[in-house]
């Protein structure tokens, strides 16, 4: 029994030391990083420090829409240095019906994520003919884009539609 109590005390003492060490390291790390010591030692993570330089997906790929009585216009405004994958762009109507439409051709692109593909690097618009729009209809737009050293998770946006006389 005394061996078990001694072992428990030893473990508790080790946990206390670990806790104090982690507390000390988290309180000193910002000061060390600010002072450039981590850079000097060569252990500063450049990717993590530059992470805040990236735009959010909503800032890099701005989607806007406008609806008329017979069409829905979807427009993407893509920030310089960013691109959308053409094959990752899907548009699905819910409680609505589209006429015939096609995605515009993209620019040839090859990268480590998807290999050879087509991308959109500038602003572009789609005109989708509306044949029918019911109450509470919407369009689900899914897209994925990247920039140098960063690929965003697929984004999903729902665009509400208004029933109008078609």
C-alpha positions, 0 to 999 in steps of 0.5 A: 500500500505504501508503494502505491501511495509513493507512486501516486505522490510521484505522479502528482509531483510530475504532473505539477512540474509539467503544468508549471512548465507548460504555463511558463512556456505559454507565457514566454512564447509570445515574448520570445516570438516577438523578440525574434528569438524563435527566428534566430533559433530557426524554429519559428513556423513561417507558415503559421505566422503568415496564416493571417495574410490569407483572405477568408474564403468569403473575401477571396471569392465573393458571390453575388446574385440578381434575379429577373423574371426569367433568369438568375445571374450569379457573379463571382468576384475573385481576388487577385492571386486566388482561383476557383476550380471549375470542376468543383463548382456545382449549382443545384436548384431546389423547388426551381427549374433551370433551362439549358446553361453551361459553365464558361471555359476556365484557364488550364491549371495544374497543381498538386491537389487536383492535377490538370484542371481548369480554374477561374482567376478573374471575375465571371458571371453565369446567366441561368434561365429560370423556367419555374420558381416555387415558393421557398425556392433556392439555389445551392452553390458549392465551390472550392478555390485556392491560392499559393500554399492554401486550399480552402474547404468546399464552400456552400452558399444558398441563394434564395429565389423569388417566385415571379411570373415566368 
